């Protein structure tokens, strides 16, 4: 209940305040979103399996976003940012689809 309320409040605040992202951080936002989505699906899978822990979820969420951002940052510094961004998206994409399949199996028993 609190999560849904927080989500609604966040959406309304975003619409009203219309925050802007500094151009320096723009390349990292898509990677952070994919990493966060991976953590959310992992948490959903754990919840459906009955092993969800809010602490594990929080650490997973923050560490996924920070590590993915750091990998892309390091790639930018050494001149291979787009290749490392692609690598991060591929790895997280595999995890996202693995979690989505597990969620589907848990919900549909198929």
N, C-alpha and C positions, 0 to 999 in steps of 0.2 A: 504494500500500500504506500509506504513512504517512498519507495523507489519510483513508482508511477507519478506520485505527486512531485517529486524532485525533477523528474523528466519533464513534466508539464511546465513547472516553474522555469526550468532552464530554457525551454523552447520559447516561452512567452518573454523572458528576459532578453533572449537573443533577438527576437523580432522587434522588441521595443528599443533596446539599446543599440542594435546594429553595430557590434564591435568590428574593428578592422584588424587585419593581421599585417604586421610589418613585412615589407617585401623580402627582407632577409630570411624570414622564417617560412615563406611560402613554399619552398621545395620540400619542407619537412612535414607539412600538414597532411598530405595524402598518405604518407608512410605512417604517421602517427594514427590516422584514422583506421588504416588496415590493421595495425598492431592492436589498437583498442578493440576492434571488432573481433579479432582472434581471441582476446581475453574474455570478451563478453560471451562468445559462443562456448569457450571452455568452461566458464562459470555455469552456463545453462546446462551443459552436458553433465557437469559434476552435480548440479542440483537434481537433475533427473535420475542420476545414479545413486543419489542419497549420500554423497560424500562432500557436499559443498561446505566450504569454510570461507567466511567473509575475509579473514586475514590473508589466506592464500589467494583469494580473488584480487584483493587490493594490491598485494605485492606483485602478482602476475600482471595486472593491468598496468601499474606504474613501470615495472621493469620492462615489459614488452615495448611500451612507448619510448622509454628512455634509450634502451639498447638499440632499437630500430633507428631512432633519430641519430644516435651516435655513429652507427655504422654508415649511414648516409653522409653524415658530417665528415667523417674520416675519408670517405670516398671522394667528397668534394675537395678536400684538402690535397689529396694526392692525384686528382684529375680523373677519377673514374667514378664519379658520383652517380651517373645514370646507370652504369653497369651494376653497382652495388644496390641501387634502388630497385632495379629489376630483380636482383637476387633476393632481396628482402621480401618483395611482393610475392615472388614465386614460393619461397619457404612458408611465409605466412598464409598464402593462398592454399597450399597443401594442407596446412593445419586447419584452416577454416573449413575446407571441404571434408576433412576427416571428422571434425567435430559436428558438422552439419549432418553427415551420414549417421553418426552415433545418436544424435538428437532424433533424427527421423526414425531410426530403429527403436528408440525408447518410446516415442510417441505412438508410432503406428504398429509396433511389434512386427516389423517386416525387415 
